[in-house]
Amino acid sequence: MTATAPTKSIKLWHAPDVMDAVMLKGRFVGHRYPPHSHDTHCLAVITGGVLAVEVQQQRRLCRRGDVIVIDADRVHAGLAAGDGQWKMRVAHVQPGALAAYCERLGIARRERFDMPSPFISDTELSQHLYGVNWCSELDHDAFKRSEVLATAVTGLYARHAGRPADLPVVRNEPALVRAVKDRLRDDLHAGLTLSTLAREFDVTPFVLLRAFVREAGLSPHAFLQQERVRSAMPLLRGGRAIAEVGARTGFSDQSHFTRVFKQQTGVTPKVYQAAFS
């Protein structure tokens, strides 16, 4: 969706490693989208307010957490509802870029999403699409970004596609998962993505992600973050400087270390270290 009226705030950027998408984050006040279409697919997540959307003959009041998927060349329109403002995050993706990404991921090539309805209520999908946009804007962790993107795209096809999802069947792979765990533990500083890790083990990113989550109960990136935090704990108990600990255990900077440590333990590294002083 392309804004044509004044907005409270809007940001647009290019994301080469997210299907070469053009990303948007915006807060819109009193805005109206006239009927129009794009030569790109539109993946939108409403993050606040209410937006009345019409896509051909389908209409919906979209609220926080709702996902809107509009294929290229589908006419759509939007109008502020509620108190006259809304917020959203959007990825605009070329059909050819989607097809190329599907091939790299290891699933059937598709140039369109072909959803039965453009309006999707799926909390997990909403979180992942939001995460892709947020990571592209603010997070330098390419591994996390690549993994969240793969989860979002495969989840969209698996749960919401208009025709049966032809995703590959993934068997239990305990030996593969053990080897990947060892690889991640051995190099907490490795500059990996889902694709580069999959290439090391001669599997597709889709197979690696599905097999790992099934066997380990969490994703490869989440496992790596867990191992980084576990490695940091004895160093903190030993009194080493927090910035030094973060750097030694693979975090990009102290704020990154603090954010992940608190997510996993409920306290900051400083509070944790103080308990042992």
C-alpha positions in Angstrom: 0.0 0.0 0.0 1.4 3.4 -1.0 0.5 6.5 1.0 -0.8 9.5 -0.9 -1.8 11.8 2.0 0.0 13.4 5.0 1.1 10.9 7.6 2.2 11.3 11.2 5.3 9.3 10.6 6.5 6.9 7.9 9.8 5.1 7.1 10.7 3.2 3.9 13.8 1.1 3.3 15.2 -1.6 1.0 15.9 -5.1 2.4 18.1 -7.0 0.0 18.2 -10.2 2.2 14.4 -10.3 2.8 13.4 -11.3 -0.8 14.8 -8.0 -2.0 11.7 -6.3 -0.4 10.9 -2.7 0.1 9.9 -2.3 3.7 7.5 0.2 5.2 6.7 1.2 8.8 4.1 3.9 9.3 1.6 5.6 11.4 -1.2 7.0 9.3 -3.7 9.7 10.4 -6.9 10.4 8.5 -5.6 8.8 5.3 -7.5 7.1 2.5 -6.0 4.7 -0.1 -8.0 5.0 -3.4 -8.5 1.8 -5.4 -5.1 0.9 -6.8 -2.8 -2.1 -7.4 1.0 -2.8 -7.3 3.4 -4.8 -9.4 4.6 -6.3 -6.1 3.0 -8.5 -3.5 2.0 -6.8 -0.2 2.5 -8.5 3.1 1.1 -6.2 5.8 0.7 -6.5 9.6 -1.6 -4.0 11.4 0.2 -2.8 14.6 -2.3 -0.3 15.9 -5.6 1.4 15.2 -8.3 0.3 12.7 -8.1 0.2 8.9 -11.1 -0.6 6.7 -9.7 -2.6 3.7 -11.3 -3.7 0.5 -9.6 -6.2 -1.9 -11.8 -6.7 -4.9 -15.1 -7.9 -3.4 -13.8 -8.7 0.1 -14.0 -6.2 2.9 -12.7 -6.2 6.5 -12.0 -3.9 9.4 -8.4 -4.8 10.2 -7.0 -4.3 13.7 -3.8 -4.9 15.6 -2.3 -8.3 14.8 -4.3 -8.8 11.6 -2.4 -9.9 8.5 -3.2 -8.7 5.0 -1.7 -10.5 2.0 -2.4 -8.9 -1.4 -0.9 -10.4 -4.5 0.5 -8.2 -7.3 -2.0 -6.6 -9.6 -5.0 -7.1 -7.2 -7.0 -3.9 -6.8 -7.4 -2.8 -3.2 -8.3 0.3 -1.2 -8.1 1.4 2.4 -9.7 3.9 4.7 -8.9 4.9 8.3 -11.6 3.7 10.7 -12.1 3.9 14.5 -10.4 7.1 15.7 -9.0 7.9 12.2 -5.5 6.5 12.5 -3.7 3.2 12.2 -0.2 1.8 12.2 1.3 -1.0 10.1 4.4 -2.7 8.8 4.6 -3.8 5.2 6.9 -5.8 2.9 6.5 -5.2 -0.8 8.0 -8.2 -2.7 8.4 -8.8 -6.5 6.8 -12.0 -7.8 10.2 -13.1 -9.2 11.9 -12.5 -5.9 9.3 -14.7 -4.1 9.8 -17.5 -6.7 13.6 -17.3 -6.3 13.4 -17.4 -2.5 11.1 -20.4 -2.6 13.7 -22.3 -4.6 16.6 -21.3 -2.3 14.5 -22.3 0.7 13.9 -25.7 -0.8 10.1 -25.6 -1.4 8.1 -25.5 -4.6 8.6 -22.4 -6.8 5.7 -20.0 -6.5 5.4 -16.5 -7.9 2.2 -15.7 -6.0 0.7 -16.4 -2.6 -2.8 -17.2 -3.9 -4.5 -16.9 -0.5 -8.3 -17.7 -0.6 -8.8 -14.5 1.5 -6.4 -11.6 1.8 -7.4 -11.2 5.4 -5.7 -13.6 7.9 -6.0 -14.0 11.6 -3.0 -16.0 12.8 -1.1 -14.8 15.8 2.0 -16.8 15.0 2.2 -15.6 11.4 1.5 -12.0 12.5 4.4 -12.2 15.0 6.8 -13.6 12.4 5.9 -11.1 9.7 6.3 -8.3 12.2 9.6 -9.8 13.3 10.9 -9.9 9.7 10.2 -6.2 9.3 11.5 -5.3 12.8 14.7 -7.3 12.3 15.3 -5.7 8.9 14.9 -2.2 10.4 16.7 -2.5 13.7 18.5 -5.9 14.3 21.8 -6.7 12.7 21.5 -10.5 13.4 21.2 -11.9 9.8 20.8 -15.4 11.2 17.6 -14.4 13.1 16.3 -12.5 10.2 16.8 -15.4 7.8 15.1 -17.8 10.1 12.1 -15.7 10.9 11.6 -15.0 7.2 11.7 -18.8 6.4 9.2 -19.5 9.2 6.8 -16.8 8.0 6.8 -17.9 4.3 6.4 -21.6 5.1 3.8 -20.9 7.7 1.8 -18.8 5.2 1.9 -21.6 2.6 1.3 -24.4 5.1 -1.7 -22.9 6.9 -3.3 -20.5 4.5 -2.6 -21.4 0.8 -5.5 -21.5 -1.6 -4.3 -24.8 -3.0 -2.8 -27.7 -1.0 0.6 -26.8 0.2 3.2 -28.9 -1.5 5.9 -28.5 1.2 8.5 -31.3 1.3 8.0 -34.1 3.9 10.7 -33.8 6.6 11.7 -37.0 8.5 13.1 -37.2 12.0 16.8 -36.3 11.6 18.4 -36.9 15.1 22.0 -37.2 13.7 21.7 -34.0 11.7 20.3 -32.1 14.6 23.1 -33.3 17.0 25.7 -32.3 14.4 24.1 -28.8 14.0 24.0 -28.4 17.8 27.7 -29.2 18.0 28.5 -26.8 15.2 26.6 -24.0 17.0 28.1 -24.7 20.4 31.7 -24.8 19.0 31.5 -21.4 17.4 29.4 -18.9 19.2 30.7 -16.1 16.9 29.9 -17.8 13.6 28.3 -15.3 11.2 25.7 -17.7 10.0 22.3 -17.5 8.3 19.9 -20.4 7.9 21.0 -20.8 4.3 24.8 -20.9 5.0 24.2 -23.4 7.9 22.1 -25.6 5.7 24.8 -25.6 3.0 27.3 -26.8 5.5 25.2 -29.9 6.1 24.1 -30.4 2.5 20.4 -30.0 3.2 17.9 -27.3 2.2 17.1 -24.5 4.7 13.5 -25.8 4.9 14.6 -29.3 5.9 17.1 -28.0 8.4 14.6 -25.7 10.1 11.8 -28.2 10.2 14.0 -31.1 11.4 15.7 -29.0 14.1 12.5 -27.6 15.5 10.9 -31.0 15.6 13.9 -32.6 17.4 15.1 -29.8 19.6 11.9 -28.0 20.3 13.4 -24.6 19.3 14.9 -23.1 16.2 18.7 -23.2 15.4 19.0 -19.5 16.1 17.1 -19.8 19.4 19.4 -22.7 20.3 22.5 -20.5 19.5 21.2 -17.7 21.7 20.5 -20.2 24.5 24.1 -21.5 24.3 25.5 -17.9 24.3 23.6 -17.1 27.5 24.7 -20.4 29.1 28.3 -19.6 28.3 28.0 -16.1 29.6 26.7 -17.1 33.0 29.9 -18.5 34.5 31.9 -15.6 33.2 29.5 -13.2 34.9 29.7 -15.2 38.1 33.4 -14.9 37.9 33.2 -11.1 37.9 34.2 -10.3 34.3 33.1 -7.0 32.8 29.6 -7.3 31.2 30.8 -5.8 27.9 33.7 -8.3 27.8 31.4 -11.2 28.5 29.0 -10.2 25.7 31.8 -9.9 23.2 33.3 -13.3 24.3 30.0 -15.1 23.9 29.1 -13.9 20.4 26.8 -10.9 21.0 27.2 -8.0 18.6 27.2 -5.4 21.4 26.3 -4.9 25.1 22.7 -3.9 24.4 22.2 -7.0 22.3 23.7 -9.1 25.1 21.5 -7.4 27.7 18.3 -7.8 25.6 18.8 -11.5 24.9 20.0 -12.3 28.4 17.0 -10.7 30.0 14.6 -12.4 27.5 16.0 -15.8 28.6 16.6 -15.3 32.3 14.2 -12.5 33.3 17.0 -10.3 34.6 19.7 -8.2 33.1 23.4 -9.4 33.2 24.1 -6.7 35.8 21.4 -8.0 38.2 22.5 -11.6 37.6 26.2 -10.7 38.3 25.3 -8.7 41.4 23.7 -11.8 43.0 27.1 -13.5 43.1 29.2 -10.5 44.3 
